[in-house]
């Protein structure tokens, strides 16, 4: 059986949480599978990252049942269209 090495996680908690926040902002949501795919992590590593994020940002997130993940409150969901809202 071939074992693919996974990306090591940063030791610093704030850097781990920032990794998850970056995905939330970029993709509009985050879940374990997205973390594993985006950063080349094992599912266990991705679960660890997600747990750290949930513990540290508990008041800044809400559950996203559509994507089986979480959304940061205060950040707009990623839009497929890029409308120009400036009215002047």
N, C-alpha and C positions, 0 to 999 in steps of 0.2 A: 504494500500500500504506500503510495507516494504522499508525503506530508509537505504541504506548502507552508513556509514560515509566514507568520502574521506580523503585522506592524506592532512594535512595542508601544504600550500606552505611556504617556508622560507621567512622571511621579507626582508632579504638582497638580493638586486638585483643581485649582482655578483654570489651568490649561486644559484639563480634561473636560470641564464644564464648557469652556469656550469652544471646544471642538463640536460639541452638540449644538450650542447656540448658533454657530456658523452654518450648520446644516439647516436648522430651523429658519434662519433668515434667507438662506439660499433657495431652499425647496418649499418653504411654507409650512413644513411639518417635519417631524422626526419620528422614526421608529427603529427598532433593533436591526431589521434587515437593511434599511437604508444606511445606518452607521457602518454595519459590517461591509457592505458593498463599497461605499464611498471611501472608507479609510483602509480597506483590506484587512479587516479584523475578523477574528473568530466570533462566533455567536456569543460565547462566554464573555469575551472582551467587550463586545458591543453592549451586552446586558449590563456589564459593570459601568461603562460610560453612561448609559441611560439611567441607571440607578443613582449615580453621582449627580447627574443633572437634575433628576426629580427631587432628590434630597435638598440640593442647594437652591433650586429655583421654584420650589413648591408653590409659592404665591404668584408666580409669573406665568404659569402654564395652565392649559386646560386640555382635557382628553379630546382626541380627534378619532371618533369611531369610524369615520369613513376610511381613514388611512391606517387604522389600528396603531395609532401613535399619539403624539402630543403636539400642540401648537403653543407658541409663545404669545401671551396676551400683550397687546400693544404693538405687535408687528402685523402689518396687513398680510393676508394670504397672497401667495404668488399668483399674479394674474397672467393669463395667457395672452391677453391683448395689452398693449401699452398705449393707453389713451392719454392724450395731452389735456390736462384739466385746467391749465392756465387760461383764464378768460379775458386777459387784457390784450 
